[in-house]
Amino acid sequence: VMVGTDGQGIWELSQSGNKVLNIYKENADNPLSLKGNGVYDIFCDENKRVWVCTYSGGLSYFDQGSADVTQITHQINNPNSLNNDNVNKVIEDSQGNIWFATNNGVSSWHVSSNRWRTMYKNEQAQAQVFLSLCEDMHGNIWAGTYSSGVYVIDSESGREIAHYSNDDSISSLTNNYIFDIFKDSHGDLWMGSPLGQIFRYIDSEKRFVEYPYQPVYAFAELSPTHLLLACTYGLCLLNKQTAETRTILDGFLLYDLLIINDDVWMATSGDGLLRYNLRDNSVEKFTTDAGLPSNYVNSILRDGKYLWLGTESGLCKFDIEEKNSLVFSSLPPFFNVSFNQKSSLNLSNGQLIWGTNSGALMFEPDAVLFSPSKGRIYFQDIVISGRTLRNNSFIPIDSPLDELQKISLKYNQNTLTLEFLPIGTTSLYNTFSWKMEGIDEDWTQPANSRAITYASMPSGNYVLKIRMYDSTLKQIINERSLHIHITPPYWDTVWFRLLLFMIFAAMFGFALRFYINRIRQHHAEDKIRFFTNMAHDIRTSLTLINAPIEELNKESNLSVDGRYYLNLATEQSERLSFVANQLLDFQKVDIGKGQAFFVMTDVVKIVSKRKSMFDAAAMKHKIKLIFNSNRESYMTAVDELKIEKVVDNLISNAIKYSHPEGEVIITLTCDSNNWILEVQDHGLGISENAQKKLFREFYRGDNVVNSTIVGSGIGLLLVKNYAAMHDGTVSLESRENEGSLFRITIPYKEVPIASPTLFQDTENPENHIPQQSDIIDTSTDNQQNTDQNEYLLIVEDNDDLKEFLQQSLQSSYKIATTKDGQEAWNMIQKKLPDLIISDVMMPNMDGFELCRLVKSTYETSHIPVILLTALNEKSQQLHGLGLGADDYLTKPFDMTLLHQRISNIIQNRKIVREKALRLIDEEEGESIYLNELDDKFVKKAVSVVHDNMDNPQFNKESFASEMNVSSSLLYKKIKSLTDLSPIDFIKSIRLNHALKLIQSGKYTVTEVSELCGFSSAKYFSAAFKAYYGKSPSKV
């Protein structure tokens, strides 16, 4: 029974209470005594530990279950105790007395009488730190010091027998630092240290023998002739007789060693325990991973199959066979100390004694020091994304933290730290291992860490398992688990993934469909490109065909057969031209360049007009065309040309596939919302299979008619596309051998009625774009009277067309030809033509680029340009005209029309020259020429003449110099733009200025002649009369 008193400590009574067994009180000289005598509470736990609360000493405990361990320490004010607590070496002499080498002298303990004797304590004249002890063959104690050599002490009296050091002149010992003294099997003493040579004291000869330097911490005898040395660099073998050394193991700092059969066990600094086998030279390392309390092992003792290891962090027992360790399980602080280097001993009574930095420990090795491990894991705290789970509001929990078994977190709370402690355990060296099921595949290596952190955990379900091991790392003391659920974000849920899958599947399907359509479109584009190029070549050839046919049509002496053949050629040429035009139209629509230009138009008039154009063809095939309309007039917004092509295609197909003497009924129904055009025939009809493919490109039905008539297979597709441009639809009703009905429905539209535009549609080859060249309509006679010296340049890559143009125009003009734009530009720079006729599609440099160069170059901007091309798209024509082209003709064209355009351009140039002469003396704000460079050139020329108005020396050379051009170029530019030579140009401006001065009445004729730069009044009067028809004095 333990009784706590206030002021008298603890009284231990017998169970009957009539006998006092022990009294525990505070003892100032005993650091292990009770802390304070005022005992307020006593508690005994399940592990037989007594916890005591005192008023002045706080909390203390006493472990009743710990082994009987004797702690030998220095007791204050007690000379009959150890002289210093830092014990560096312990030996037992032949009499059974125990000797201690300390940091303050040497102590001898007579165990049976408990009598202590101290030597060299507080000696100022010599070293006080003793590192090594050894008993020689005569019973004397050799004590090695730090810096004072070695002392020989009589073990009976404690008297100093001898002192060997580097300072005396008696011995040959030159090493004052003796870290270890070892007695071999011959009774000789070996002394060494990391700071000096090795010495051997031969007892029989009473002398010292010096050996080569080795940094030694400890010796061990391998055989009568060899020693093993524990050195600062590793393990070394020393031959006693030859003094030769050989390094066996390198790379380790050794403090102590022990030889067991063929194995050498070594204590290292930082590398734990090493086993080296002398036979196979194998090395095995045991560290804290094997259960050692520290990797810094200072001393080794053997007890049967166990090795006792003193480390810097406590004591442990290593099983040589099982290769595991048991850490001393008691909690008293005197076991949580650093055990000193090679400071341990097996006593003769079977006990073990160890030197530490807090005295010496002595105990029975078979005592119950390693009690069964107990305890459990305690959850101290859980930190979620940097915020503790204790007293939180963001994650509610309904149980204490230590009892928590599962936790649910949001997807953004995926960084978890679990802090835990071992409680109820008697060991300080418990280790922990863990595994996060769902993330980790294996358990972690056991470690002393008391916190687990997992960062950026993906959403899902996990189980965190933790194990607590004993010091052997084989026995699991306790295991706990924590279930963790991290809710996935919405984008990581099954339904969202299903939605994404559906979206991606739809996108994939769309992409696949798009890809297939692109492949189809690519193939269609290849075909379109082929037919477009063919159409271009066809239209170029048609120009060469139509022009001779037109010339033949002018002949009056043709025979009947000749006239028939000529009409047949004309008809087929027109049909071929129509097919080529369809291909070009389809290409524009298919690549998205086709545009609808809506104007308010009478649809009834359009259909009636197009029907009348097919009357002759219908009569030829004995087919009757019937047109019916519910309105006499119906104004709506349409693209007139495209609607005409729609009507033409439907009527043409109806006539083509009708039986002879049949009829085609054209019905137009108009109301306030839309208008409907129906074209019905009673001919071959269309099969159901063919109807599905009818509106595809290049499709033609398999029938007798299609095998005999030229066609492109895109007419109905154009009809469908043109109707779609008007927001309309196309439908078909047909049966084989009964006929077909095509119905087009287009909604009514209105657009503002605009004034007539400058540019008319040019999709028909007979139409053209009126330009400046259309101001005068000259007759053929005027053309024949055109100046024969006009110089024309023809640029055409087709040799036949180029030769035909040259042949047709050379009777009226001087002609030069080139095959492409680059060659033409080189020729233009050498000789300036009066007019250029150029094709658009050419190699090297096309007609657009040539036109741009001509119109943007100062020296050539005045030259007119006519472009010829098979490209009949309005945007292409506008592009050419925007570059400065004076006219634009589409192939095939009428040669008569080309002659007319050339003549008009030349005649209009003359009108512009006259206009320029009228305006040269007026304000500069009004433009004279359409081309900006030409306009600036003439205005600059006028300005230069005005600046030199009163200079009689101003001539064509100085004029050219002022204009920064050559005299020849000045002549060509002035002549082309004003039809005057530079001298006449100067004279006309001066005479106009003179007329104004005379009309002002301020100057005399002589003064006017001087102000206008004439050399004399007489010459001025003559020139004035020649220019105006009257003399200056009569104005």
TIVOVO-730796 format. One record per residue (C-alpha): z, y, x. Coordinates in steps of 0.25 Angstrom, whole numbers, padded with zeros to 4 digits, always signed. Layout:
N
ZYX...
This chain:
1035
+0000+0000+0000-0004+0014+0006+0005+0025+0002+0001+0040+0005+0012+0050+0007+0012+0065+0009+0015+0067+0023+0018+0053+0028+0004+0047+0028+0001+0033+0022+0012+0022+0021+0006+0008+0020+0016-0001+0012+0017-0015+0009+0012-0020-0005+0027-0021-0009+0029-0007-0004+0042-0010+0004+0036-0010+0018+0029+0001+0025+0017-0005+0033+0011+0007+0040+0012+0022+0039-0001+0030+0042+0001+0044+0046-0007+0055+0054-0006+0054+0069-0012+0065+0077-0014+0056+0089-0021+0046+0081-0035+0050+0076-0036+0038+0067-0023+0041+0059-0021+0046+0045-0026+0061+0043-0014+0068+0037-0001+0062+0031-0002+0068+0017-0009+0057+0010-0014+0061-0004-0023+0049-0008-0026+0035-0003-0038+0026-0007-0042+0012-0003-0057+0009-0005-0064-0005-0007-0067-0005+0008-0052-0005+0012-0053+0010+0017-0041+0018+0014-0044+0033+0011-0033+0043+0013-0033+0058+0008-0023+0066+0016-0019+0081+0014-0022+0085+0028-0031+0075+0033-0041+0073+0022-0048+0059+0020-0045+0047+0029-0048+0033+0028-0044+0020+0034-0052+0007+0034-0044-0005+0032-0055-0014+0033-0060-0010+0047-0057-0019+0059-0045-0018+0068-0051-0008+0078-0043-0002+0089-0047+0012+0092-0043+0016+0106-0042+0031+0107-0035+0042+0115-0023+0046+0108-0018+0060+0109-0005+0062+0117-0004+0047+0119-0006+0044+0134-0006+0029+0130-0020+0029+0124-0034+0030+0129-0036+0043+0137-0050+0047+0131-0058+0043+0119-0071+0042+0126-0071+0028+0131-0083+0025+0141-0079+0011+0145-0070+0000+0142-0066-0012+0150-0055-0022+0150-0049-0026+0164-0044-0040+0168-0030-0037+0163-0034-0034+0149-0033-0019+0150-0044-0010+0144-0049+0002+0152-0056+0014+0146-0066+0023+0153-0065+0037+0146-0070+0051+0147-0056+0054+0153-0052+0044+0162-0049+0029+0161-0039+0022+0152-0033+0008+0153-0026+0001+0141-0016-0010+0143-0019-0017+0129-0007-0026+0128+0003-0014+0131-0006-0003+0125-0004+0005+0138-0014+0015+0142-0017+0020+0156-0026+0032+0159-0033+0035+0172-0041+0047+0177-0038+0055+0164-0040+0070+0166-0044+0069+0180-0050+0082+0184-0054+0078+0199-0063+0067+0194-0071+0062+0183-0064+0059+0170-0076+0051+0163-0075+0037+0166-0088+0029+0161-0086+0014+0166-0075+0004+0170-0075-0010+0176-0065-0019+0182-0068-0025+0196-0065-0039+0202-0051-0034+0206-0046-0028+0193-0049-0014+0196-0056-0004+0186-0068+0003+0191-0070+0016+0182-0083+0023+0183-0084+0038+0180-0094+0049+0177-0096+0057+0190-0084+0052+0198-0088+0038+0202-0079+0026+0200-0064+0023+0200-0057+0010+0204-0044+0008+0196-0033-0002+0198-0032-0008+0184-0017-0011+0186-0012+0002+0190-0023+0011+0186-0024+0017+0200-0037+0021+0206-0041+0012+0217-0054+0019+0221-0064+0030+0217-0079+0028+0221-0088+0040+0220-0099+0048+0226-0089+0058+0232-0081+0048+0240-0085+0043+0254-0079+0029+0253-0089+0022+0243-0104+0022+0242-0104+0025+0227-0112+0037+0225-0113+0037+0209-0102+0044+0202-0107+0041+0189-0103+0027+0185-0107+0023+0170-0105+0008+0172-0097-0001+0181-0101-0016+0179-0095-0028+0186-0105-0039+0189-0103-0054+0191-0100-0052+0206-0089-0042+0203-0097-0031+0208-0097-0017+0201-0110-0010+0197-0109+0005+0194-0120+0014+0189-0124+0026+0180-0136+0033+0176-0132+0044+0186-0131+0036+0199-0134+0024+0207-0129+0010+0204-0118+0005+0213-0113-0009+0215-0099-0011+0220-0098-0024+0227-0084-0029+0225-0083-0039+0237-0088-0028+0247-0081-0016+0241-0093-0007+0242-0104+0000+0233-0119-0003+0233-0129+0007+0228-0140+0002+0219-0153+0010+0215-0151+0021+0204-0152+0016+0190-0147+0024+0178-0137+0014+0173-0128+0014+0161-0123-0001+0161-0124-0014+0169-0125-0029+0165-0127-0041+0174-0139-0050+0171-0137-0059+0183-0129-0060+0196-0140-0053+0203-0145-0043+0192-0139-0032+0183-0145-0025+0171-0144-0010+0171-0143-0002+0158-0150+0011+0162-0155+0024+0156-0169+0019+0156-0167+0004+0152-0163-0009+0157-0164-0012+0172-0161-0025+0181-0154-0023+0194-0154-0033+0205-0140-0033+0212-0145-0038+0225-0158-0031+0227-0154-0018+0219-0168-0019+0212-0169-0014+0198-0180-0018+0187-0181-0011+0174-0181-0021+0162-0181-0012+0150-0185+0003+0150-0184+0014+0140-0170+0013+0135-0157+0020+0139-0146+0009+0140-0131+0010+0139-0126-0004+0139-0132-0018+0140-0127-0032+0138-0134-0045+0142-0134-0057+0133-0142-0069+0138-0156-0064+0140-0154-0052+0131-0150-0038+0136-0143-0030+0125-0144-0015+0128-0137-0002+0122-0147+0009+0122-0147+0024+0119-0155+0026+0107-0162+0013+0106-0151+0004+0101-0148-0010+0106-0159-0017+0115-0160-0031+0118-0169-0035+0130-0172-0049+0133-0173-0052+0148-0182-0064+0146-0193-0059+0137-0191-0044+0140-0190-0041+0125-0183-0029+0119-0176-0028+0106-0170-0015+0100-0160-0013+0090-0157+0000+0084-0151+0007+0071-0162+0000+0064-0155-0013+0067-0142-0008+0062-0136-0001+0075-0128+0011+0071-0135+0019+0083-0146+0017+0093-0137+0022+0104-0129+0010+0108-0119+0012+0120-0112-0001+0122-0114-0016+0119-0104-0027+0118-0106-0042+0115-0098-0050+0105-0104-0064+0102-0117-0062+0095-0114-0048+0093-0117-0035+0101-0107-0024+0098-0114-0010+0100-0107+0003+0102-0116+0014+0098-0115+0029+0097-0114+0027+0082-0104+0016+0081-0102+0001+0084-0110-0011+0079-0112-0026+0081-0125-0031+0084-0129-0046+0081-0137-0051+0092-0143-0063+0084-0145-0056+0071-0150-0043+0077-0142-0034+0068-0130-0025+0069-0117-0022+0061-0111-0009+0062-0096-0007+0062-0092-0005+0048-0079+0002+0049-0078+0017+0046-0067+0022+0055-0073+0034+0064-0069+0027+0077-0081+0018+0075-0091+0029+0072-0091+0033+0087-0100+0032+0099-0097+0020+0107-0099+0023+0122-0108+0017+0132-0104+0004+0137-0090+0006+0132-0087-0007+0126-0080-0020+0130-0076-0034+0125-0061-0036+0127-0055-0048+0132-0048-0050+0118-0061-0050+0111-0060-0036+0106-0071-0025+0108-0068-0012+0114-0078+0000+0113-0077+0014+0120-0081+0026+0111-0081+0041+0111-0068+0040+0102-0060+0029+0110-0062+0014+0110-0063+0004+0099-0057-0010+0101-0059-0021+0090-0061-0036+0088-0076-0039+0087-0073-0049+0076-0065-0040+0067-0071-0036+0053-0078-0024+0058-0091-0027+0049-0086-0028+0035-0097-0031+0024-0105-0018+0021-0102-0012+0008-0106+0001+0000-0118+0006-0008-0128+0017-0008-0124+0030-0015-0135+0040-0020-0130+0053-0016-0141+0062-0020-0156+0062-0025-0164+0074-0021-0177+0076-0029-0187+0086-0023-0176+0093-0016-0167+0094-0028-0154+0085-0029-0152+0076-0041-0138+0080-0042-0135+0091-0053-0150+0093-0056-0157+0096-0068-0171+0092-0064-0169+0077-0064-0158+0073-0074-0150+0061-0071-0140+0054-0080-0131+0046-0069-0124+0050-0056-0134+0051-0045-0128+0038-0038-0130+0030-0050-0145+0034-0052-0154+0023-0053-0167+0029-0058-0173+0043-0057-0186+0049-0064-0193+0061-0057-0205+0070-0059-0217+0069-0051-0213+0082-0043-0199+0076-0040-0205+0066-0031-0197+0069-0018-0184+0061-0019-0172+0060-0009-0160+0050-0011-0148+0053-0003-0138+0041-0003-0125+0037+0004-0118+0023+0007-0105+0022+0001-0094+0012+0001-0099+0007+0015-0090+0004+0027-0102+0006+0037-0107+0019+0043-0120+0012+0046-0127+0009+0033-0142+0010+0033-0151+0012+0021-0165+0007+0017-0174+0011+0005-0187+0008-0002-0194+0016-0012-0201+0006-0021-0215+0012-0024-0216+0019-0011-0210+0011+0000-0215-0003+0003-0203-0007+0012-0188-0003+0014-0185+0008+0024-0178+0004+0037-0163+0005+0036-0158+0019+0040-0146+0028+0039-0153+0038+0031-0146+0042+0018-0157+0049+0011-0171+0044+0006-0182+0054+0003-0196+0051-0004-0205+0063-0006-0218+0064-0014-0216+0051-0022-0227+0048-0031-0224+0046-0046-0220+0032-0050-0208+0023-0050-0200+0020-0038-0187+0013-0034-0179+0018-0022-0171+0007-0016-0160+0009-0005-0153-0001+0003-0140+0001+0012-0139-0009+0024-0127-0012+0032-0128-0010+0047-0135-0024+0049-0147-0018+0041-0147-0032+0034-0137-0031+0023-0140-0022+0011-0127-0016+0007-0132-0009-0005-0145-0006-0012-0149+0005-0023-0161+0009-0030-0166+0021-0037-0178+0021-0047-0187+0033-0046-0197+0037-0056-0207+0049-0053-0214+0053-0065-0229+0055-0062-0236+0068-0065-0245+0069-0076-0257+0067-0067-0252+0054-0061-0249+0048-0075-0257+0036-0081-0263+0044-0092-0267+0055-0083-0274+0045-0073-0280+0039-0085-0285+0053-0090-0290+0055-0075-0297+0042-0075-0304+0045-0088-0308+0059-0083-0313+0053-0070-0320+0042-0077-0327+0053-0086-0330+0061-0074-0336+0049-0067-0344+0045-0079-0349+0060-0080-0352+0060-0065-0359+0047-0066-0367+0052-0078-0370+0065-0071-0374+0057-0058-0383+0048-0066-0389+0060-0073-0391+0067-0059-0398+0055-0054-0407+0055-0066-0409+0070-0065-0412+0069-0050-0423+0059-0054-0428+0068-0064-0428+0080-0055-0436+0072-0045-0446+0069-0055-0446+0083-0060-0447+0088-0046-0459+0079-0044-0466+0083-0057-0462+0098-0054-0469+0097-0040-0480+0090-0046-0482+0100-0057-0482+0111-0046-0493+0104-0039-0500+0102-0053-0499+0116-0057-0505+0120-0043-0516+0111-0045-0518+0115-0059-0521+0129-0054-0532+0124-0046-0537+0116-0058-0536+0127-0068-0542+0138-0060-0556+0130-0058-0555+0126-0073-0554+0140-0077-0566+0144-0068-0574+0133-0074-0570+0137-0088-0577+0150-0085-0590+0143-0082-0600+0144-0094-0610+0134-0090-0601+0121-0091-0607+0109-0098-0600+0103-0110-0595+0092-0102-0590+0101-0091-0583+0110-0102-0576+0097-0107-0572+0093-0094-0567+0106-0091-0559+0107-0104-0553+0093-0101-0548+0098-0087-0542+0110-0093-0535+0103-0103-0529+0093-0093-0526+0104-0084-0518+0111-0095-0511+0098-0098-0507+0095-0084-0502+0110-0083-0493+0107-0095-0487+0095-0089-0484+0102-0076-0478+0113-0084-0469+0104-0092-0464+0098-0079-0460+0111-0073-0454+0115-0087-0446+0102-0087-0441+0104-0072-0436+0118-0076-0428+0113-0088-0423+0101-0081-0417+0108-0069-0411+0118-0078-0420+0130-0074-0426+0131-0088-0422+0143-0096-0424+0147-0110-0428+0162-0112-0426+0165-0127-0434+0175-0135-0435+0177-0150-0448+0170-0153-0455+0165-0166-0454+0150-0165-0464+0148-0177-0474+0156-0169-0472+0148-0156-0473+0134-0163-0486+0139-0171-0492+0144-0158-0489+0131-0150-0494+0123-0161-0507+0131-0162-0509+0128-0147-0509+0113-0149-0519+0114-0161-0531+0111-0152-0525+0099-0145-0521+0094-0159-0535+0095-0165-0540+0088-0152-0532+0076-0156-0534+0078-0171-0520+0081-0174-0515+0091-0184-0504+0101-0180-0496+0106-0192-0485+0117-0190-0475+0120-0201-0464+0131-0200-0454+0136-0211-0455+0150-0204-0466+0159-0201-0458+0165-0190-0445+0161-0183-0439+0170-0172-0429+0163-0163-0425+0163-0148-0433+0153-0140-0439+0151-0126-0453+0153-0131-0460+0145-0120-0451+0133-0120-0452+0132-0136-0467+0132-0134-0466+0121-0124-0457+0113-0134-0467+0115-0145-0479+0112-0136-0472+0099-0131-0469+0094-0145-0483+0097-0151-0490+0092-0139-0483+0078-0140-0485+0078-0155-0500+0079-0153-0500+0070-0141-0493+0058-0149-0500+0060-0162-0511+0052-0168-0525+0058-0169-0527+0065-0183-0512+0066-0184-0503+0078-0186-0492+0085-0179-0482+0093-0188-0474+0105-0181-0463+0110-0190-0454+0122-0187-0442+0124-0195-0434+0137-0193-0421+0142-0199-0410+0151-0196-0402+0141-0186-0413+0134-0179-0428+0130-0179-0434+0116-0179-0447+0112-0173-0453+0098-0177-0465+0092-0171-0470+0079-0178-0481+0070-0175-0486+0057-0182-0490+0050-0169-0485+0039-0160-0470+0042-0161-0459+0038-0151-0451+0025-0150-0436+0025-0151-0435+0021-0136-0444+0032-0132-0437+0043-0140-0424+0040-0132-0432+0044-0119-0441+0055-0125-0433+0067-0120-0432+0062-0106-0439+0067-0094-0453+0061-0090-0452+0051-0102-0465+0048-0109-0466+0038-0120-0474+0026-0119-0486+0027-0128-0501+0028-0127-0502+0044-0127-0493+0046-0115-0501+0036-0107-0513+0045-0108-0508+0059-0108-0502+0067-0097-0487+0071-0098-0474+0073-0091-0464+0067-0100-0455+0079-0101-0461+0087-0113-0450+0082-0123-0439+0084-0113-0444+0099-0111-0444+0100-0126-0429+0095-0126-0425+0104-0115-0432+0116-0121-0425+0114-0134-0412+0112-0128-0414+0126-0121-0415+0132-0135-0402+0124-0139-0411+0115-0147-0413+0100-0149-0425+0090-0150-0426+0078-0159-0436+0067-0161-0440+0058-0173-0450+0048-0170-0456+0034-0173-0466+0026-0166-0480+0028-0173-0475+0038-0183-0473+0050-0175-0462+0059-0169-0455+0072-0174-0449+0081-0163-0439+0091-0169-0433+0103-0161-0422+0111-0166-0418+0124-0160-0407+0134-0165-0411+0148-0168-0408+0159-0158-0409+0174-0156-0410+0182-0143-0412+0197-0142-0427+0201-0142-0430+0206-0128-0441+0215-0124-0453+0208-0118-0449+0203-0104-0457+0206-0091-0458+0191-0088-0465+0182-0097-0464+0167-0096-0473+0161-0086-0472+0146-0089-0486+0145-0094-0496+0147-0082-0504+0157-0090-0492+0167-0092-0488+0176-0080-0478+0186-0077-0482+0201-0078-0479+0209-0066-0483+0222-0060-0497+0215-0058-0499+0215-0073-0499+0230-0075-0514+0231-0075-0523+0221-0081-0536+0221-0072-0549+0215-0076-0557+0205-0068-0567+0217-0064-0555+0224-0058-0551+0212-0051-0565+0210-0045-0564+0225-0041-0551+0222-0033-0551+0226-0019-0557+0215-0011-0548+0217+0001-0535+0213-0006-0529+0202+0003-0522+0190-0004-0513+0180+0002-0512+0166-0005-0500+0157-0002-0502+0143-0008-0498+0129-0003-0508+0122-0011-0521+0122-0003-0530+0120-0015-0524+0131-0023-0524+0141-0011-0539+0139-0009-0541+0140-0024-0534+0154-0024-0541+0158-0012-0554+0154-0017-0551+0162-0030-0546+0175-0024-0554+0176-0012-0566+0183-0019-0557+0195-0023-0546+0195-0012-0544+0192+0003-0536+0179+0003-0527+0173+0013-0519+0159+0011-0507+0152+0016-0500+0139+0012-0485+0143+0011-0476+0155+0011-0472+0155+0026-0487+0155+0030-0490+0166+0020-0478+0175+0025-0483+0174+0039-0497+0178+0035-0491+0190+0027-0484+0195+0039-0497+0196+0047-0506+0201+0036-0501+0207+0022-0509+0203+0010-0511+0211-0002-0506+0200-0012-0500+0186-0010-0502+0174-0019-0492+0163-0017-0487+0150-0022-0472+0148-0024-0470+0133-0020-0474+0132-0006-0469+0125+0007-0462+0133+0018-0460+0146+0010-0462+0147-0005-0469+0158-0013-0455+0164-0017-0451+0166-0003-0464+0172+0001-0463+0182-0010-0449+0185-0006-0453+0188+0008-0466+0196+0004-0458+0205-0006-0446+0207+0003-0453+0210+0016-0456+0225+0018-0470+0223+0024-0475+0214+0013-0467+0218+0000-0479+0225-0006-0488+0212-0006-0489+0207-0020-0486+0192-0022-0491+0182-0033-0484+0169-0034-0491+0156-0039-0482+0144-0043-0481+0132-0052-0466+0136-0055-0468+0142-0069-0453+0144-0071-0449+0159-0075-0437+0159-0065-0447+0155-0053-0456+0166-0058-0445+0177-0059-0440+0172-0045-0454+0175-0039-0456+0188-0046-0442+0192-0042-0446+0190-0027-0457+0201-0029-0469+0192-0033-0479+0201-0040-0484+0189-0049-0481+0175-0052-0492+0164-0057-0489+0150-0061-0498+0138-0058-0508+0135-0063-0513+0149-0065-0526+0155-0069-0534+0161-0057-0539+0172-0066-0524+0176-0068-0521+0176-0053-0533+0185-0051-0528+0194-0062-0514+0195-0056-0519+0198-0042-0528+0209-0047-0517+0215-0055-0507+0215-0044-0517+0222-0035-0521+0232-0046-0506+0235-0049-0503+0237-0035-0513+0249-0036-0506+0254-0048-0493+0254-0041-0499+0261-0029-0503+0272-0038-0489+0273-0044-0483+0273-0030-0492+0285-0026-0488+0292-0039-0473+0290-0036-0472+0292-0021-0469+0306-0023-0459+0304-0034-0444+0300-0034-0441+0288-0026-0432+0282-0037-0444+0275-0044-0449+0262-0039-0463+0262-0036-0465+0247-0032-0458+0234-0038-0456+0229-0024-0444+0236-0018-0449+0236-0003-0462+0242-0008-0455+0253-0016-0446+0256-0004-0458+0256+0006-0467+0266-0002-0455+0275-0005-0451+0275+0010-0466+0279+0013-0465+0290+0003-0452+0295+0009-0458+0294+0023-0470+0303+0020-0461+0313+0013-0452+0314+0025-0465+0317+0033-0472+0326+0023-0473+0338+0032-0477+0330+0044-0492+0331+0047-0490+0321+0059-0485+0310+0049-0496+0299+0049-0496+0284+0046-0490+0280+0060-0478+0289+0058-0478+0284+0043-0477+0269+0047-0466+0273+0058-0458+0280+0047-0460+0268+0038-0456+0258+0049-0468+0250+0047-0481+0248+0055-0494+0256+0052-0501+0244+0047-0490+0240+0038-0488+0254+0032-0503+0254+0029-0502+0241+0021-0489+0244+0014-0494+0258+0010-0508+0254+0006-0503+0242-0002-0492+0250-0009-0500+0263-0011-0514+0260-0008-0514+0272+0002-0514+0272+0017-0502+0278+0024-0510+0291+0027-0514+0292+0012-0500+0289+0008-0495+0300+0016-0505+0309+0011-0503+0306-0004-0488+0309-0003-0491+0322+0005-0501+0327-0005-0492+0323-0017-0481+0331-0010-0491+0343-0008-0495+0343-0022-0480+0345-0026-0478+0356-0016-0491+0364-0021-0486+0362-0035-0473+0368-0032-0480+0381-0028-0470+0384-0017-0480+0381-0005-0494+0385+0000-0504+0374+0003-0502+0376+0018-0487+0374+0016-0489+0362+0007-0499+0356+0018-0488+0358+0029-0477+0352+0020-0485+0340+0017-0489+0337+0031-0504+0341+0031-0509+0346+0044-0517+0357+0038-0518+0364+0025-0533+0361+0024-0531+0346+0026-0520+0347+0016-0529+0354+0005-0541+0344+0008-0531+0332+0006-0525+0338-0006-0538+0340-0013-0543+0326-0010-0530+0320-0016-0528+0329-0028-0543+0334-0030-0539+0349-0029-0534+0358-0018-0520+0362-0016-0522+0376-0019-0527+0372-0033-0515+0364-0037
